[in-house]
Amino acid sequence: MQIRIEPLSNPRPAEFPQELGFGRYFTNRMFTQRYSPEDGWHDASIVPYQALALDPASHILHCGQDVFEGIKAYPRPHSQASFFRIDRNAERFNRSARRMGMPAIDPDMHIEAIETLIRLEHEWIPSQPGSALYIRPVMLATEPTLEVRASRTFLHFVILSPVGPYFGSAMTPVPVFISHDYVRAVRGGTGEAKTIANYAGSIFVTEEARARGFQQVLWLDAVERRYVEEVGGMNIAFVYDGKHVRTPALSGSILPGVTRESILQLGPDLGLEVSEDRIDVREMFADIESGRITEAFAMGTGAVIAPVGRFGYKEKNYVINDNETGPVAQRLFEALTDIQYGRVADPYGWTRNFAVGDNNAGAQKVARA
Ligand SMILES: Cc1ncc(COP(=O)(O)O)c(C=O)c1O
């Protein structure tokens, strides 16, 4: 596939503050391509970062056909960068698209396009410890129509954002509110797709939880409001007796996280037992109170591991490990980030290094991807 690369007239130098935060700064360029039934995916281009021109009748604004992803490129020495399991994200992008009635992308082409974009924008890969270049691919429905049916045309774009570490020098446990009144997703719905509607419906509840001193919301299953599902943008796990990591099985309404999958694979190699099954929230409360649950943590691309210090449910609080980060969360965080940042060899084949230093940044030429 050929990618047209438009020149930049006034590129901003890659300068960003020490405190990068998450998704506040964006690089100079973006990748775009369009889909129509006649031409399939076409017009693959890397263009200056810019606002999208959307017809007010665009399908996305009325029916919300949209899927997205979140991946990180990690800095490497010697003019290289590295992806972590980007193939799993590309597969999930297509699974989400299928569920939302949208066309598939060619995963290899998608990854090559991201690589080409990063090669041009490599100066924006932050080098502070714990930081990375966050990659946000999106596909959305563009056909101007108010009919409730699949759009015929789509836009696929990728933007890049240098992001800082989720935690500063030490992991700080987060307080998590367990929602009884509201649910995120139901089996058979769209919960296992990464689509915007799942997040839109959660915002009001998360804001309410924040007003009550919590940082995130843990969702229960939508039918019985009894089984633990996942946290806002992360999967959840509990540590039993300091050695057994237990996470809810993928139920059809939980997003299958790449971090979750990696931890399930990594755990046994660190001497931990791992299991996936249904976790009854009442049993979970009893296990916290009896001390059988020694830690709880959320897992996702952004923070990698976020320990939970306290759950709030109705009017009661359940404190875990004295609101301190536990040894299992710490070890898993270190083991996974050591692989992601290339501090140790990757025995799993999860990382994919690519050269970034040999690009011709202002190139107007057609690049092969
Ligand atoms: C709802 C939800 N659950 C879980 C995750 C964790 O997934 P991953 O580990 O692939 O980032 C995310 C983040 O993408 C998410 O949005």
PDBQT file of the ligand as one rigid body, heavy atoms in Angstrom, charges set to zero:
ROOT
HETATM    1  C1  LIG A 401     -13.108  -0.787  29.265  1.00  0.00    +0.000 C 
HETATM    2  C2  LIG A 401     -11.683  -1.196  29.233  1.00  0.00    +0.000 A 
HETATM    3  N1  LIG A 401     -11.318  -2.320  29.867  1.00  0.00    +0.000 NA
HETATM    4  C3  LIG A 401     -10.035  -2.746  29.862  1.00  0.00    +0.000 A 
HETATM    5  C4  LIG A 401      -9.050  -2.035  29.215  1.00  0.00    +0.000 A 
HETATM    6  C5  LIG A 401      -7.628  -2.533  29.240  1.00  0.00    +0.000 C 
HETATM    7  O1  LIG A 401      -7.228  -2.961  27.967  1.00  0.00    +0.000 OA
HETATM    8  P1  LIG A 401      -5.710  -2.936  27.526  1.00  0.00    +0.000 P 
HETATM    9  O2  LIG A 401      -4.953  -3.714  28.532  1.00  0.00    +0.000 OA
HETATM   10  O3  LIG A 401      -5.706  -3.573  26.177  1.00  0.00    +0.000 OA
HETATM   11  O4  LIG A 401      -5.291  -1.505  27.501  1.00  0.00    +0.000 OA
HETATM   12  C6  LIG A 401      -9.380  -0.854  28.539  1.00  0.00    +0.000 A 
HETATM   13  C7  LIG A 401      -8.377  -0.095  27.797  1.00  0.00    +0.000 C 
HETATM   14  O5  LIG A 401      -8.306  -0.209  26.590  1.00  0.00    +0.000 OA
HETATM   15  C8  LIG A 401     -10.723  -0.422  28.533  1.00  0.00    +0.000 A 
HETATM   16  O6  LIG A 401     -11.081   0.697  27.919  1.00  0.00    +0.000 OA
ENDROOT
TORSDOF 0
